[in-house]
Structure formats: C-alpha cells, structure tokens
Amino acid sequence: MRNLRNIHLNEVLLGSGLPLTATAWDSATDSIICAFGPSETTAIIELKRKSQGSVLNDLDLIASWDAPSPIPDLQQDRIVSLQHFADTLITCLVLEGGDIIVVREDPQPGEDKIEIVGSVDVRITAATWSLDEELLTITTKSDTLLYMTRDFENVANIAFTSDDLKISRHVSVGWGKKETQFQGKRAKALRDPTMPEKVDEGRLSDMDDKRVSISWRGDGAFVAVSSIQSDARRVIRVYSRDGVLDSVSEPVDGLEGALSWRPAGNLIAGIQRMEDRVDVVFFERNGLRHGEFKLRLTQEDMRTWASTISLAWNVDSTVLAVQFKDRVQLWTMGNYHYYLKQEIPISVEMGSGSGLLCFRWHQEKALRFVIGSSDKLFDIEYVFDVARGSTIVPNDLGAAAVIDGRSLKLTPLKLSNVPPPMAACDIPLESNAVDIAFSKSSAQFAVLTMGGIYLYNWDIKAVPLADPEFQAFCPILTSSSRPRRIAFLEENEVYVLTQHGCSQGNIERTDIDSKKTTTIYQSNNSSILSSIFPNIQQNSLWICQRGQNSKAGSYIKLSSGGANGPLTEIPHESPGQDTCWANATELPDGEGILFSLSKSGALYANKRLIAKSCTSFIITGAHLIFTTTQHLLKFVHITKVDDLDIPGDTPETDERCRSIERGARIISVMPSIFAITLQMPRGNTETIYPRALVLAGIRKYVDNKKYRAAYLACRSHMVDMNILHDHFPSQFMANVSLFIDQVKKVEYIDEFLSRLRNEDVSETLYKNTLKIAVPDVAVSDAPKSVAPGDANKTAPKDNKVNRICDAFLSVLASRIDTNLRNLVTAHVCKSPPDLDSGLQLVAKLREKSTEQAEEAVEHMCFLTDAYRLYDHALGLYDLELTLMVAQQAQKDPREYLPFLQKLQAMPTLRRQYEIDNHLGRVRKALRSLHTLQAYEELKLYAIKHTLYSDALELYKYQPELLRDMSHLYADYLYDQSNYKEAAIIYESLSLYEPAYQSYKLAHQWRECIYCASLVPLSKDQMNSLTRSLATTLTDETKDYISAAHIHAQHLQDIPTAARLLCYGNQFGDACRLLVLHGKQSLVSDIVDSALGDAMGSTIDLLADCKAQLNTQVPRIRELRVRRANDPLGFYGGDPTTGMAEGDADIPDNVSLAPTDASTMAGQSMFTRYTGNTSSSRKTSKTRRREERKRARGKKGTVYEEEYLVNSVRRLIERVNGAIDEGETLIQALLRRGMRERAALVQHHLDEVLGMCRDCLDDVFEVTKEKGVGVSGTDVEGSIGDDGGLGGERPPGGEGVFWDSLQQSLRGKGREPPVIKEFRKLVILGG
C-alpha cells in the first residue's frame, strides 16, 4: 500500500552540440558520467561529468576524441556500453564499430588518458558489464558471445547456433492457465485438458527492432542474452559465469528485444507484443514462462510512443522501469499484482525520429535514476511512502490511498480492512496520478496529476461506504511545470510542490472554496526543494530543502494566516542528515517536534537521534510509533524532545515494545480503536491491537470516567479488568454508582466482580510507562499515570477485592430488584468468599419472594461449588434454606432428606452440635457440648480432636473439671514428647513425681532437682538422679558449666567439677573451686593439663583456617577474572540441562510467533534464566537436584564462586567465635607461667585475623559486585528497578540458578562480615 513519492528532481539543460548517447553513475560522488556523440554530422565523442547540483551547461569535460566509424557499412559509430569504475576513476566505452576504449581521469605516468584497449573485427551488437564489474559480455554481428575480464582478456568465445534450442526440453503442465481450470462436468469429455488451445511457435513481432540485449543476474553467476535465431525466432539464452549454456527460453510469439534480469534472481523480464496489447512477460532461469502483466496501452499508444520498449530492474528488485520513447513508467509488485506507481513524461520530438536516449538506475541508491533526452538530463529519486489520512482522534479513519496508474484504490482501514490489491473504492482517473493528500477529516482528498489537481468529496462514514464524488479540477499555474508533491491543510487549502524547467521549485496554494491558485513560496538559487508535508494536526506546512552541494536537508515551517493571508517562515531544528521521510507534531504548549528518518534507519526527533535501526514510523497525538530491523514495534510517549523515553528491545516486559512479523511496515494507526495496520513484504496487510495503544485508551477512558467504554475495551482485548480500579483507585471507589449506571448490563457487572484479585495490576502487569508531573492535581486524587511514587496509592494495602465488593454491595442494596445477581456475586467473589452473607441475603429474600430467593440460590450454585454452598447453608442452622440449596444443587434426595429429617427432630442445641460435627467445625461442636453440660461427652470429644486448649478455656471457672482436663492435657503432651510443657502442667497440679521425670527428659536440671526434692526421694535416689543429670549435660548438651555445678554442689566431686569447668574454658573458676575446697595440689594436674589440650585444639583450628584461606581466596579471584574476560563461557551454559547458549537449531529464514522456547533467542545469557515464562517442564526432582548442586558448589560449575564466598564467611564466623576463647586461654597460660605457649597462640590468632581482614575487599565487596560482577555482559537489560533481575522467577531447576544470580546482583550474601576486635596483651608485645 506504499506509493512512490519524489524527493529529488534536478533538471539540467544540455548545451552540447552533440546528442547525449549514454550515461553512467559514479557512485563514489553521486555524479553522472555523460557521453555525447558521435552524430551523423560530427564523429566526435565527448565525455563529461555532471556533479551534484549542476545546472545549465555546468558539466565538466573529462575527455574528447574523434570517433570515425571503422566499418565501411556503418555510417556512424554508436556507444553500446558506458561503464564507470569509481575505484580507479576509469570509464570504459564499448562502441558498435568494435573498439573498446578506456578513459582515465587521473592517468599514471606512462599511461594514456584515452586508450583503445581492444577491438572486435565485426560489429558489436550489445555489451554489458556484470554487477560486480569483473566480467564484460559482448555479442557481435556474427552471432558470437565474448567474455572479457576487467583487464580485457578474452576468457570465452561462444557461438549462437540452432543446436542451442535443443538443450532444453520444456515440459509445462500449465498451472494457472485456462486449460487447467475447472469448466464444468462435461468440459472434460470434450477435450484433453493437458493440451493447450494455442501453442506458441516463437514468431517474431512485426515491430521487433532486431536488437540484442544482455542482462546479468544480481550475483553475477548467470547472464541472459536475447537475440534472434535464424531470423525466425527470438531466443533468450542463459549462460553460466564460465560461458556454459544453461538453458534456452520456451517459444513465445511476439517476444521483443527488451530484457532485464531481476537482481534477486528469480525472474527474467521481457516484452511480448500482441495485436491488441503489450505484456511484460517473465521467465525463470530454466527458460519457462512465469507470469506476466499488461502494460495498459491503447492501439494508438502501441503505434506511437510505445513502439520501442526497454526494461530495467532497480538494484533491490522492488521497481521495474519500463522505458518508452517519451516517458518512463515505474512498476511495483505486491500480492502478485503489478501497480503503475509513476509515469515520468519526457518532451521529445516524435517526428524527427529522436526520442528517449538513455535511462540508468543508480548502483547503490535503489530508487534513484537518470533519464537523458536530446536536450535535457533528469536526476530523479523517489522513496516508498504511504498516502494516509489523519491519525488524530476523531478523524483517525485509517484512510489509505494506493496509486495504480489511472486507478486510485481507497480504503478506510478503520471501517473496511480490505486486503490489497483489492480496495474499498476503486476510482478511475483522467490521467496517471502523481501524489494524493487527504484533508483533516478525510472527507476530501486531492489527487495530483501532471495536468493539475482533482478534488473529490468522500462521505467516508456513510453506510454502506459510498464512492467519492468528483468536485473540481484545478490546473497548475504553469502548464510546463512538473508537479511533484501535494499536501492538504485543514479542509480548504491544498499545496503543491512544482518544478519549472531548471528552477529549483515553487509551492502553489489552492483555496478550495474560491478555486484560486497562487504561488506562495519560491526557492532561491542556492537550495533545492525536496518535499512538503503537513503536521499531523494539519494546521501548518513543513518544507524540506537542500543546498546545492549538501546532502543534508533543512526543515522550515510555514504558518498560514488564512486563505489569503501571508505565510510566516519559521526555521526549525533539523537533524543535519539526509532524512527522506519526515512528519511533525505540535505539543499543547505550541512547541513543534520534527520526526525524520534517513535511509540508513536513523530516526531523529529534531536534532536528537532516538533510534538507529528504524524501518518505518508514524505519529499520533500521544505516541511516536516505529518499526525496527529487529522486527519490533515500539511506542514512544510524545513529550519534550529531551524527555522522550525510548523503550529497549524487551517485548516480554515492556508494553511499549512488541514483536511483529519480519519486514513489516506501518501503514496506518487508528488510536480510537487501538489498531495499527502493518504491511508485510509480500504485500498482505495485518491489523494488530498493541497493548500500548489499548492500555493508553483504557487509562484515558478511566480518567474521563467513561467506564463503559473502558470495560468494553478490556473485554474486547482481554485486558485484566482490575485496571479499571487500579489505575485510579480513589476515583473508582467514589464513582461505583456511576460505574454501575454506565455498564448497566448485569452480566457485565458480574464479569467485572468475578475477575477481581488482590493485585495492583497498574504496578505489575500494566505498569504505566508515561510519567508526567501534574502540579495542579492533588497527589491523593491523581491517577497512577500522573502521581509519582507510592503517593498515588490512595487505598490502603488491605483486601482490595473485599473493599470493592463492599462498595458495590452498599450501592446495590437499593437496587435489589434489578441487580440481585450482582449482589449475590459481590458476596461470593470476596476473598475468601462470603457465602454466609450471601445465604443470609437469600434467607431474607425468601420471606418476601420465593422466586427471587430461588434465583439467587441458583446463581450462587453457578458461581461456586454447590456442595460447598450446601455445607455453608447447613452451617447457618437454617434447614429450610439448606433444603432449597440442596434442591438447586440437584443432589439426590436420598442423600440429604433423611439427614435433614433427623436434624429436624432434634432439640436446638443438640442439632447445632450435630451440624457442627458433621461439617467438621469441631470447636463450635465443643462449645455446643459445653452448653449442653455433657462433660463426659465433651472430654471424649476433646481427646479425639485434640481440643485440650479450647476445653481448658471453657472450664476455666470450674476448678475440678479444669484440673481433670489439665491432667489429660499433660498426659497428651508427655506422649507427644513435649516434656517441658507437660512438666509445667504436672507441677502446677502438684504431681511432682511425673513432673521431675518430665523435667529430666527436658534437661531442665534445676526444676528436676526441685520437684524430686518435693516427692521426696531418698538420698541414694537423689544421688543417682543428679549423677544422671550431670552425665546427660556433659555428653548430650555439652553444658559443662551446669554439669560442674551439679558435681560441686550436689555430688561434692570437686576434681570432676574443676575438669568440667576447664572443658568449658573457665580456667579461673576451676582454680578458684579447687582452692575453695582445699585442693590446691590438684591445680597443676587438672588445670595445666587442660590448658595444654586447649592450646593444641586452638592451634589446629587456626592452622585449618589459614590453609582454607590460602586455597579459597585465590580461587575466588581467578573465577572473577574469568567471568570478566569471558562472561559467555562463564554463564553461557544452562546449569540444568548443560545446553550451551546458541545450541537451539532454529532456521534463520523462518518467522515464528513468540513462544516460551522461541523467545529465548535474542535474550542474553542472563535473561535466558530470568525471562517471564508461564510454564516449565522442570520438575521438583530437577529443582532438588539443582539445589544439591548449588549446596555442593562443585569446582567448575556456576555455583562454585557462591559456595566459596559462603565458605569464607563461615570461616570468619568460626574465627570470631574463637577470639573470646583465645583471649581467655592466653590469659590462663600466662597465669600458669606458660609465656611461650601464650605468645604462640596470640601470634597464630592475630595472623589468621589479619588474613581475614585482607580478604574482605576481594571476597565481600558489594559495590564492586553490583557493578563489575557482571561486567562485559548484557545483564543491564535484565536488571529490575530493585537492582535484581527483571521478570518472574522461573520454576524448576532454572529457578535455583535464578536465585543465585539474583543474590549476586543485589549483593545479598556479599555483605562483608564484621571481624571482632582481638585485644592483644601488652606483656606479650601487643
């Protein structure tokens, strides 16, 4: 649906007396090499250069020489081929007389400026260089084909013979032809469908000019030659690069000499002339026909200007140029339909025999070409662009126009998305269209032709869609002007960019009401007008102009003062680059922003570069939308230029970016329906509804309190309806009544309530990417799109669902007749569901209207499990309500009627107990038994259901029953091995014997001895008990101090107590105890021996710590260096599968919809574990295995570094724990005169502490880890706002690695531990 629009037209008058005979491009300087002569009267060839911006004879002479015809029967020589080699500044000419001439612009010493490098004895009929400029192919009058290298060495000499026709035995089954189509049941019996009605014999056309044509394939592997064989048939031969005949074309009647091989390689184009029409026909490389299209010529055209035709594909195979005597047509193809996009007429003298002399595409710029006539040279360039209507609401009807010669195809994409090449309206025109523009409302459009402007009215909103009506024709002011572009402002002004002769350009304004046309702008001699366009508001005209010698365009804005008012020229910031597509918008404060796009894909906002890989863009009132070469569609909120926020390539997490099909381009956008229409490379269109547009529309609806429109948009586009509340909570809660009034439908309100959940989707799923400061709006009342931070959370973070349901219940309470179902839904949809309140509502309704009650119950059964609802109804002790629910639940009466009848016959309290017990509400049942004063039954029930605490609470004022129940509870706790609490209850009941036994098992030695003393126990029993307690404390709990107290105070075993104190590192207390009891002589034996043992264990511990640090710290440094140097190798493998990144074998020529598997492509080594996924095949078994791998931290795995860091942390904690013991040990050693031993312990301890302090910076540097720990990688795109990984935690084994990397990024586990201070003693030199 794209048209060709002119962006460059430079017309040069040729002042040379010789005719222009050939042109070539110098791609290095964008200049044109022109060859003049020889003519019938002057046998001279002049070679000239037209530089960029040259006009009026401003051509630089390169060389001139005499060129007489070397063949007697050739009246004048003729240039067959002109080729310029930009790398060597050499131009090669091949003449019909047989000479091959090179012209050197900068000859080296010993080289001639003009040199004949070779000659062919017979006449040359055609010559063409391959596209890589390495091979020259020449055909001669003697039916031979020559191959020459760039050094003009002959490498092949091939003769055309009739035997060549036998090489291909074509077999065509006629797919797509009439004879293979179904024509009825009886047609098959009449004739053989495999036999065509007419078989071409290859007869020559009466108008065949007998020429030979050569065309190379784009890759230079094959060349096609079209020539006449034996004056009977025109044949296309295909040769390989080595000169081997590959194929010969099938016979085609009327085939002429025009030939052009599509650079893409799939088609060879030729001309077939028949009696009533002329077709462009296509061949495959094997010589078989492959389609055609008609040139739409009349019989008169065929006899006059279309009597001679040539073909030329452009370099990227998108446009086929059809060259006639006095014009050139540009054809494009989409969806297998060929469109005539432009016709460029050239004034020639038809009667004199002169005509179009030369046409040449640029080798690098796909849509730039040169046309030369007898007196003029045209340097022309086009771009593909879409003729579309307004994108501003409410005029965003998606109007799009496609030019197809004298037919204009119109489609309002918002109303009728007709796939091309079809259209909603097909308008015939008087002449070929040049450009088209729509008015602001799209109710009018203007078609620009070479003769003038055709104005049409279009009732685009009519049902059914009406065809446009012709309104008026307005001619161009100067009939000889060449119109180029057209623009529509508002509803009554049309502007046309024209060029008259060699002038640089004019802009004419036509007032539609008065039909008056005036020239309002003229370019000066130093600039060239490139294009004109309106801003999207269509209230100002923008102009792009370029300097004569400058490639960069500058933009100015013309502000109109009315139909007859003066124009104000406002210069604007231009990007300073050659931008070919541009559009502008105006901010509310009047500031204009110009968006422009260069051919290289650089997208600018004024001077700011905002994207480097853009392929198309469009502007709405709120967004800049563009596509990229990464096949992404991106949205940018339009604000101040410096504030434009460009989204990253993260379609998984950012609503402003989404994936599209490969090569898609934007056609139009319709913000009012949240739609964008894209066109694929093959020509078909697709309309999508991007989340960015949908959410922007919904937020706008909510801000404007248009809740019905917002709700319907959520419903249509599957958007979570929680956004209706979460976007602006305070406004929604204050307007619940308005919401109900607007939505109206009971089903819609039910759907909204049923989709509520306790999540703020405006901060999770649909986080708003537009941040605007609104100083005039109170923060507490602002929507989340404008309020900063957490201040906009006007509602407390409680149960959101219940708050909304309660608000609906309060409003709907007075609308019970119309919104009964909504009332029930509001109860049921609470979190958790408030079924009891809903059933109580039904019970009230039953008193007034049984029908309403039954309707409510039926709706509740639909919303929730009917059996669950039955249990809740039973729990209300309302048997009639329970019966109603059971009937609506369609339960078997045999299941519930006997039970309900049994309950009906019971007393009220007993019935409540039975119901609570039946429903499993044991605590309520226990209270019912207490009310019934059935203690024995209650006791058994409490034992059965372990309700001792509840029973104790019930009998707290009845001492006897409380004591009985407490005894039962203590026995239960003892059986459950909860000895401590059982002992406390026994002791409170004065049951000392079970109490001391329970305390003994709980290792509560003080309480045990106390209770045992109150039993009382005999002395031997008490000694046995205390000895048992001491042994337990020593062996099991390692509580040496407590065990020492028992031995000293209750067993009077002082030496054992002293030894135990030494085991507990209490050397001073051990000495004191021995001295206190007169055992001074045992100090040296007990204390000194314990000091030696303690010193040995301390030295061993410190040695192990030192060895561990010497091993692990260098390894950590090595791992971090490896990660920084080769992050791909460090993180690239999948820790759960062992698959290296990039192992997925996916073809690069297949476009896939994004899935959990395919979205792994293009993600970084980090996001492959952190991208949002909805499901995973990783099982809990895989997760547990991965957790074990992480815990082991095996060498060489991704978990090794984390394991080593944690190991060093644990080591430091052990050393910190040893400091106090070390200080005590050193003091005790000194007290006992063991100075050397004390110094040795202090030295080792101080050395290990120093090593710990030295490794902190390398092992536990949090700031470094957050910045450098992932250096050299692309993890930045995966880091969330909190410094961790974006997205949700993946399941299974991948989640284990995700946790590990999350902790690393956030610095969790990398905080440096605090090393305790070691106070060295001065007497040891500290």
Secondary structure, DSSP 4 states (H G I P E B T S, - for coil): --EEEEEEEEEEE---SSPEEEEEEETTTTEEEEEE---SS--EEEEEEE-TT--TT--EEEEEEE---SSTT-SS--EEEEEEETTTTEEEEEETTSEEEEEESSPPTT--SEEEEEE-SSPEEEEEE-TTSSEEEEEETTSEEEEEETT--EEEEEE--GGGGGS-------TTSGGGS---TTHHHHS-TTS-S-----PPPTT-----EEEE-TTSSEEEEEEEETTTEEEEEEEETTS-EEEEPPP-TTEEEEEEE-TTSS-EEEEEE-SS-EEEEEE-TTS-EEEEEE----HHHHHTTTSS-EEEE-TTSSEEEEE-SSEEEEEEEETTEEEEEEEEE----GGGT----EEEE-SSSTTEEEEE-SSEEEEEEEEEE-EE---STTS---EEEEEETTEEEEEETTT--PPTT--SEEEE-SS-EEEEEE-TTSSEEEEEESSEEEEEE--TT-SSPPPPEEEEEEE-SSTT-EEEEEEEETTTEEEEEEE-TTS--EEEEEETTTTEEEEEEE--TTEEEEEEEE-TTSSSEEEEEEETT-SSEEEEEEEE-SSSSPEEEEE----SS-EEEEEEEE-TTS-EEEEEEETTS-EEETTEEEESSEEEEEE-SSEEEEEETTSEEEEEE---GGG-----S-TTT-TTEEE--TT-EEEEEEGGGTEEEEE-TTS-EEEE--HHHHHHHHHHHHHTT-HHHHHHHHHHTT--TTHHHHTSHHHHHHTHHHHHHHH--HHHHHHHHHT--SS-TTTTTT--------TTS-GGGS-TTTS-GGGG--S-SS-HHHHHHHHHHHHHGGGTTT-HHHHHHHHHTSSS--HHHHHHHHHHHHHH-HHHHHHHHHHHHHHS-HHHHHHHHHHTT-HHHHHHHHHHTT--HHHHHHHHHHHHTS-HHHHHHHHHHHHT-HHHHHHHHHHTT-HHHHHHHHHHHT-HHHHHHHTTT-HHHHHHHHHHHHHHHHHTT-HHHHHHHHHHTT-HHHHHHHHHHTT-HHHHHHHHHTTTPPHHHHHHHHHHHHHHHHHTS--HHHHHHHHHHTS--HHHHHHHHHHTT-HHHHHHHHHHTT-GGGHIIIIIHHHHHHHHHHHHHHHHHHHHHHHHHHHHHHHHHHHHH-HHHHH-B-TTT-PBTT-----TT------TTGGGTT--TTHHHHS--S-----HHHHHHHHHHHHHT-TTSTTHHHHHHHHHHHHHHHHHHHHHHHHHHHHHHHHTT-HHHHHHHHHHHHHHHHHHHHHHHHH--HHHHHHHTTTTSSGGGGB-TTSSBSSPPP-HHHHHHHHHHHHHHHTTT-SPPPPPPP---GGGT-
